[in-house]
Amino acid sequence: MKRSLIFIFLAAVLAVGFTSCGDKAAKTNSGIAKDLDTAAFKKAMEEGKFEAIDVRAPKERYSDNIFDEVGKPYGYIEGTPLNINWKDQEAFKAGLAKLDKNKAYGVYCRSGHRSGNAMKMMHDMGFKEVYNLAGGMKGWLKAGYPSKVIPKPGE
């Protein structure tokens, strides 16, 4: 009888421990952080599923850019430095802090590497839904999707 009570007590303690650990893991890993291929990224962007953010350096933005129907480049979010300097991590995080974490975002760069890091950073900061353009602008152009060159100042 005494062994049965000890067994039941230990089983209850283990059950409570496993349950609380499971809840903690679920809370820390919430949200979506996912790579999308070029076609899926383009489709989701055109359907307004997320707001796109260009995380390339300024000089890279004078090459090819994804434009929306009103002629404004995707990736430009007024009041944020997100399309200005990924290398300045503090400025980048400060820009992210200005965004609504409950909105969905798609990030892209030249090759998909920096935007993959940005996606992870955003996920770690608690953003609910973040997508990365796998292959970046290189993949976009290789797929034959439209782009536009932004003239350098003074040109």
KAVENFEN-V854449 format. One record per backbone hydrogen bond with DSSP energy under -1.0 kcal/mol. CO is the residue of the C=O (numbers start at 0). NH is the residue of the N-H. Records with the same first field share a line. If there is no record, write none. Layout:
# KAVENFEN-V854449
CO->NH  NH
This chain:
# KAVENFEN-V854449
0->4
1->5
2->6
3->7
4->8
5->9
6->10
7->11
8->12
9->13
10->14
11->15
12->16
13->17
14->18
15->19
16->20
17->21
18->22
19->23
20->24
21->25
22->26
23->27
24->28
31->129
33->131
35->133
36->40
37->41
38->42
39->43
40->44
41->45
42->46
43->48
44->47
50->105
51->74
52->107
57->60
58->61
59->62
64->147
65->73
67->70
71->67
72->75
76->79
80->83  84
83->57
86->88
87->91
88->92
89->93
90->94
91->95
92->96
94->97
95->98
99->102
100->127
103->50
104->130
105->52
106->132
107->54
108->136
109->137
111->115
112->116
113->117
114->118
115->119
116->120
117->121
118->122
119->123
120->124
121->126
122->125
127->31
128->104
129->33
130->106
131->35  133
132->135
134->138
135->139
136->140
137->141
138->142
139->144
140->143
147->64
151->154
